[in-house]
Amino acid sequence: MLDTLAGGCSSPVRSGWSIGEKPFVQSRGAGAYAFDEGGERYIDYIMGYGPLFFGYANSALTAGLDELAARGVLFGSTHAEEGRLARRIRAHIPSMERVRFTTTGSEAMMSAIRVARAFTGRSLIVRFAGNYHGHFDAALFSAGASAQTTQPGRTGIPEGVMQDVKVARYNDVESVDRAIRGREDELAAIVVEPVCANMGLVPAGKDFLKGLRGRADDTGALLIFDEIIMWPRAGMGGAQTAYGIRPHITAIGKVLGGGFPIAAFGGREDVMAVLAPDGPVFTGGTHAGNPFSVAIAHRVLDLLEGHPEYFAQTRELAEHLAAGIRASFARRNLLYNVVHLESIVDFMFHDREKYSAYYRAMRERRILLPPSQNEVMFISTAHTLTDIDETLAAIDESLGEVGNRALDAT
Ligand SMILES: Cc1ncc(COP(=O)(O)O)c(C=O)c1O
């Protein structure tokens, strides 16, 4: 059935290829649950790779979609609700003084980098190994998530593009200095996930982000925060507010559409003024800012603003999950580090085979994990304590089962 799809999928991580697994073929989703083609129910921690903060098919997002669609899902014109959405976003993330909407996070980040290059009149960017910003050329080399792009040339990314992309080490400001040494005057932007959730979950040290802002200021470059996963999971002001570091440009996406495709980038007014028609830089899109996705994004903001308790609720479940996993590890004298931040939980085995065996054992127990160790577990407002306890029992059993074969803490 899937053989006409290139690679059997529309995005490689779903294929399970990175852990040698068969793809999970999903028929539907409801609340915290995914269902396979046979109708079996799984507790889902992929949650669409982040957007489904309110679970699948939350009625506050899906009620009255027919009426919404009946007004037109796409205009070829600007509309007032886009402007209102931009203002609502700016009220939460003040550094996004001017906002432009895109359809995907990749476009938002690609555009943010172009804006920074145009504003500074420079080409060089620094990014960090293991961070993921989307599937455009400059973002992919040594990226995290499921991207496998360590060999430019063979991957369709021109070597020329890479001459203006340096990859530094996350949480290591000196590695930025080394990466740009001798080319400080060429640096257009430092691009970073302020909390990285694409090589597992790795929060930035506060000094790291402060150091990056300092390096940007010293060199005349811009600091770009990719908050596509972290907003609003790190809080309504994003990780930048939590850390107290103001970037020049920010990209958000994922939860903004609650599962519908919409993303945005925005930044300082004078920086964003390089965008056409005010300035010479072109970014755009047939579907950018379409009224249907914008209306859903308003509903997302209504939910977030109307239910501040969702943050504590999902945080407490994440804490419970993380504590339970730690206890399972402790019982087996395993030394894996369990990390959690707000509604995200993560740990990493030391090799892919162990994760693969664990993934399979969990799937047999009807728990759906991302089929790649670089991805994290997302908790939604639809998950319950019962779901988490069921998951913890499955984790304990799976660790026991896998331990007999493959698991050892090295
Ligand atoms: C931090 C981050 N930035 C950018 C992207 C790209 O977003 P999209 O898949 O919507 O193009 C992702 C997607 O996983 C992401 O995690």
The ligand as a MOL file (V3000), in Angstrom:
LIG
                    3D

  0  0  0     0  0            999 V3000
M  V30 BEGIN CTAB
M  V30 COUNTS 16 16 0 0 0
M  V30 BEGIN ATOM
M  V30 1 C 13.4770 23.1380 16.6350 0
M  V30 2 C 12.8730 22.9140 15.2770 0
M  V30 3 N 13.0110 23.8460 14.3370 0
M  V30 4 C 12.4760 23.6960 13.1170 0
M  V30 5 C 11.7710 22.5670 12.7790 0
M  V30 6 C 11.1930 22.4350 11.4070 0
M  V30 7 O 9.8200 22.5940 11.4400 0
M  V30 8 P 8.8790 21.9430 10.3070 0
M  V30 9 O 8.9960 20.4500 10.4490 0
M  V30 10 O 7.5110 22.4900 10.6160 0
M  V30 11 O 9.3900 22.4170 8.9920 0
M  V30 12 C 11.6030 21.5670 13.7130 0
M  V30 13 C 10.8690 20.3300 13.3730 0
M  V30 14 O 10.9420 19.3310 14.0150 0
M  V30 15 C 12.1850 21.7330 15.0040 0
M  V30 16 O 12.0920 20.7800 15.9400 0
M  V30 END ATOM
M  V30 BEGIN BOND
M  V30 1 1 1 2
M  V30 2 1 2 3
M  V30 3 2 2 15
M  V30 4 2 3 4
M  V30 5 1 4 5
M  V30 6 1 5 6
M  V30 7 2 5 12
M  V30 8 1 6 7
M  V30 9 1 7 8
M  V30 10 2 8 9
M  V30 11 1 8 10
M  V30 12 1 8 11
M  V30 13 1 12 13
M  V30 14 1 12 15
M  V30 15 2 13 14
M  V30 16 1 15 16
M  V30 END BOND
M  V30 END CTAB
M  END
